Amino acid sequence: RQSFDPPHYINVAHDDPDANSFSICLDGGYVSHPSTYDAPKWTANHNTILVDGKGQLGEGGGWMQPVYGVDMRELSYLTGWKPAEDGRFIVEGEAGNAYPTLKRFRRAFIWLPGEYALVLDDIEADGPHTVAWQNLSERAEFTDPAAGRGVFVAENGARIPYQMLANRPITGEIEW
């Protein structure tokens, strides 16, 4: 048996900077796209966050893993998963180590089909930073910009309303 220091890492994943990303499919259409398998690899192509316009460690190349000098098992990992009846579930992950300026990026995702989806982010940084929350959708619009309310629309016309709330001032912007 061989010992590796640091631990030996073999990439068997699809190799994208998408830690704590999510996708939502409603009535057979994506409301939140799972993105595509692109090269170079950019965090901005996924439903996660950017910090000061920058993404996760290792982004920007044709392959992002392994990130040398980093224990890949510590960049992001599930902290909890709880399925329930009727397709309901709660999943939580930690991805703070995937960003150079974050101490914590804990994301909880709660799915109650036919009722709502809740994406709850707990982010702690090493100082003041601008965090951009990403959702790749066929179409998005604000219905009440002052309240952070809007709707995401799938390619099949399925709609899911949203509201963005934060403990700091936020501004919303939809880019095409």
Wavefront OBJ file of the C-alpha trace (Angstrom):
o trace
v 0.000 0.000 0.000
v 1.394 3.350 -1.058
v 1.120 6.524 1.013
v 0.690 9.890 -0.646
v 1.462 13.223 0.981
v -0.547 15.251 0.095
v -3.303 12.694 -0.615
v -3.337 11.390 -4.188
v -6.248 12.777 -6.191
v -7.733 11.206 -9.295
v -10.354 13.211 -11.153
v -13.350 11.140 -12.169
v -15.830 14.032 -12.277
v -16.849 16.241 -15.178
v -14.286 18.810 -14.113
v -16.004 22.201 -13.851
v -15.637 25.058 -11.329
v -19.249 24.589 -10.206
v -19.064 23.875 -6.454
v -22.436 24.606 -4.790
v -24.116 24.958 -8.164
v -27.712 23.832 -8.752
v -30.185 23.243 -11.557
v -33.982 23.228 -11.515
v -36.165 21.402 -14.017
v -39.894 22.162 -13.988
v -42.474 20.437 -16.204
v -39.659 19.039 -18.387
v -37.910 22.388 -18.944
v -34.893 23.890 -17.241
v -35.700 26.958 -15.165
v -32.074 27.000 -13.946
v -29.781 25.512 -16.563
v -27.123 23.038 -15.441
v -24.723 24.810 -17.841
v -22.667 23.100 -20.500
v -19.364 21.291 -20.599
v -17.176 24.146 -21.842
v -13.459 24.763 -22.201
v -11.997 26.904 -20.865
v -13.707 26.296 -17.534
v -15.313 29.366 -15.888
v -17.359 29.624 -12.694
v -19.453 32.323 -14.408
v -20.990 29.546 -16.563
v -22.656 27.939 -13.522
v -25.422 28.646 -10.964
v -23.097 29.510 -8.116
v -21.412 32.777 -7.052
v -18.604 35.063 -8.150
v -16.596 37.063 -5.625
v -15.330 40.408 -6.943
v -15.988 39.064 -10.440
v -13.768 36.035 -9.869
v -14.658 32.390 -9.643
v -13.358 29.247 -8.039
v -9.765 28.080 -7.747
v -8.447 26.427 -10.886
v -10.855 28.050 -13.351
v -9.835 29.365 -16.764
v -8.071 26.353 -18.249
v -9.108 23.391 -20.335
v -9.033 21.209 -17.215
v -9.296 22.606 -13.714
v -8.436 19.619 -11.543
v -6.368 18.923 -9.648
v -5.635 22.333 -8.148
v -1.999 21.836 -7.218
v -1.055 22.329 -3.590
v -4.680 21.889 -2.470
v -6.394 18.847 -0.964
v -9.274 18.577 -3.451
v -11.437 16.844 -0.837
v -11.501 20.113 1.138
v -12.533 22.508 -1.660
v -16.196 21.519 -1.547
v -18.242 18.765 0.035
v -21.771 17.834 1.061
v -22.631 18.594 4.669
v -26.127 17.127 4.608
v -28.785 15.441 2.493
v -32.326 14.617 3.560
v -34.850 13.192 1.079
v -38.551 13.061 1.977
v -41.773 11.851 0.418
v -43.274 13.388 -2.723
v -39.858 14.308 -4.175
v -39.052 16.805 -1.431
v -35.480 17.148 -0.251
v -32.936 19.318 1.508
v -29.276 19.282 0.535
v -26.460 21.396 1.948
v -22.881 21.889 0.795
v -19.780 23.831 1.797
v -17.578 25.450 -0.869
v -15.785 28.313 0.903
v -12.369 26.773 0.262
v -13.050 26.854 -3.488
v -12.708 30.671 -3.385
v -9.476 32.410 -2.324
v -11.232 35.171 -0.325
v -13.984 33.169 1.409
v -13.962 31.585 4.830
v -17.375 29.984 4.294
v -19.857 29.435 1.471
v -22.526 27.180 2.925
v -25.461 26.636 0.561
v -28.691 24.929 1.568
v -31.133 23.996 -1.178
v -34.685 23.055 -0.201
v -37.030 21.685 -2.885
v -40.745 21.316 -2.254
v -42.219 20.426 -5.670
v -45.282 22.479 -6.531
v -44.620 24.794 -3.574
v -41.186 26.414 -3.707
v -37.435 26.101 -3.933
v -35.265 27.884 -1.388
v -31.589 28.582 -1.978
v -30.049 29.835 1.254
v -26.439 31.035 1.145
v -24.325 31.700 4.227
v -21.190 33.486 3.032
v -18.320 34.760 5.167
v -15.339 36.464 3.555
v -11.980 37.763 4.718
v -13.214 41.352 4.349
v -15.591 43.438 2.207
v -16.255 41.908 -1.225
v -18.874 42.048 -3.945
v -20.731 38.756 -4.347
v -22.641 38.034 -7.553
v -25.341 35.356 -7.303
v -25.754 33.485 -10.583
v -28.752 31.742 -12.139
v -28.585 30.688 -15.784
v -32.134 30.753 -17.101
v -33.772 30.900 -20.510
v -35.461 34.129 -19.424
v -35.610 36.105 -16.201
v -37.419 39.285 -15.284
v -38.021 41.445 -12.275
v -41.654 41.860 -11.258
v -40.849 44.137 -8.290
v -37.192 45.217 -8.460
v -37.300 47.185 -5.184
v -38.377 44.044 -3.315
v -35.983 41.771 -5.263
v -38.910 39.826 -6.748
v -39.061 38.333 -10.201
v -39.621 35.201 -12.223
v -37.395 32.684 -14.020
v -38.888 31.159 -17.163
v -37.930 27.823 -18.772
v -37.727 27.235 -22.515
v -41.089 25.410 -22.271
v -42.745 28.432 -20.604
v -42.729 26.970 -17.053
v -42.265 29.774 -14.552
v -40.900 29.923 -11.040
v -41.092 33.131 -9.006
v -38.130 34.248 -6.933
v -37.253 36.771 -4.275
v -33.737 37.787 -3.329
v -33.086 38.843 0.250
v -29.821 39.672 2.022
v -28.533 41.107 5.266
v -26.582 43.668 3.220
v -27.769 46.094 0.518
v -28.225 44.330 -2.812
v -28.759 45.366 -6.397
v -30.242 43.139 -9.053
v -29.235 42.927 -12.665
v -30.318 40.622 -15.468
v -27.728 40.031 -18.187
v -28.367 38.467 -21.590
l 1 2 3 4 5 6 7 8 9 10 11 12 13 14 15 16 17 18 19 20 21 22 23 24 25 26 27 28 29 30 31 32 33 34 35 36 37 38 39 40 41 42 43 44 45 46 47 48 49 50 51 52 53 54 55 56 57 58 59 60 61 62 63 64 65 66 67 68 69 70 71 72 73 74 75 76 77 78 79 80 81 82 83 84 85 86 87 88 89 90 91 92 93 94 95 96 97 98 99 100 101 102 103 104 105 106 107 108 109 110 111 112 113 114 115 116 117 118 119 120 121 122 123 124 125 126 127 128 129 130 131 132 133 134 135 136 137 138 139 140 141 142 143 144 145 146 147 148 149 150 151 152 153 154 155 156 157 158 159 160 161 162 163 164 165 166 167 168 169 170 171 172 173 174 175 176
